[in-house]
Amino acid sequence: MAEGKVGLYRSQKQHMIAGVMGGIAERFGWNANLLRLVFIAVSVMSAAFPGILVYLILWLVMPKQHNMSNTTTQPNQMKTVYEDRTK
């Protein structure tokens, strides 16, 4: 399992409303737009599936994804292509 795919979080990259569908898609490696279309289609076609209520509950329950890239990269640790060949 990849390090970034632990837990279920609301996405900061693929969000339209709250990032719920984008977070689910990122977690399982699915296409976020396709997941949104399937969710909307199932919600509209089925009266027994309250899509808006499920989305709102997931919005409240799922934590927001934290951006870890800012804490791991520091300006002092830049890598260059240049190699010192005088040694």
C-alpha angles and dihedrals in degrees: 000000000000119000094239093052099069115120131352117284138166108257123243093192103047105036130134101165110355105340095252098127091038090053093050091048093049092048094054098031095247131141107268096210092050090049090051092051092049091048092050093045093051091045094051097042097047124060089190093061109072097200097177092051092048091048092050092049091049089048090056097041102041115080120228116260114253118224106238097178094083094057098046101049120068127179092237093062098061116146120218134196092229115103122196105234097177093088 
